[in-house]
Amino acid sequence: MSAAPILQVEDIAVTYSQLIPALRGVSLTVPSGAIVALLGGNGAGKTTTLKAVSNLIRAERGELTSGRIAYRGDAITDAAPWTLAERGLVQVLEGRRCFAHLSVEENLRLGAFVRRPDRADLEADLERIYGLFPRLKERRKALAGYTSGGEQQMVAIGRALMARPALVLLDEPSMGLAPQVVEEIFETVAALNRDDGVSFLLAEQNATIALRYAQSGYVLEGGRVVAHGKADALLELDALRDAYLGGGKPGTNGARAGSRRARAGVEGVGGAARSV
Ligand code: ATP
């Protein structure tokens, strides 16, 4: 792992339609070669953070009103999404977006578009994706819209990988999928990270699985980072997990979370962390 982070997000604020604040000063770092989890409940700001990095928020009338984002040390705040993909930064959108009326293989081929590979390269890359997801090879001719949810998620990830990315922004890969399929997808993420050095910023509501595969994580609430630290330390914090990822009562869990946080070496950020 090299010292320079592949992604640095510094104190960014995002507003939708010029009046709905979604992020209120989010900072995070993805070290080169790392898997970093971005955790939080519904509406916490995970998707907005990913879309701010890939510059897709403008398409939804979102605006980065302050802060700085650097990819491999270069400011990318104004970079067009397709130029980022050319430079190896790609996003897999939430909800496993596929072109439903195209076949699995046509979907995958589209992902290579930004690289303009020659035929041999393209075929080699397709085989690589089929090696990672053998099920997609069996289903290569099926229309993506008629494949299972798990297969569609694999197509969405496979299409992103066809761009040969260095950093993948992966939005809620576990959403709506059976545990076994989720496991399979996270194992592939781990293999890509281990064998090819691909870095991941992984947005998830399912903290338990995300923190099993990530080295570190950030917890968002109300558009702010309320805690961050090493994955094993964050995993220790069931109180934090309860409070931010559903079911918890922030007021009642405060003391326990505070003491466990101190033991586990997790840093709270700003005032919101104290209310855990
Ligand atoms: P989820 O897991 O439900 O997708 P999230 O953590 O990804 O949640 P975001 O989708 O980033 O959260 O939403 C953050 C805040 O911004 C929420 O209050 C949400 O309602 C608001 N928001 C998101 N997208 C838009 C949009 N296109 N226009 C207006 N407000 C939006």
Residues whose N, C-alpha, C, O or C-beta is under 5 A from the ligand:
A	BS01	ATP	Y16 I20 A22 G41 N42 G43 A44 G45 K46 T47 T48 T49 E60
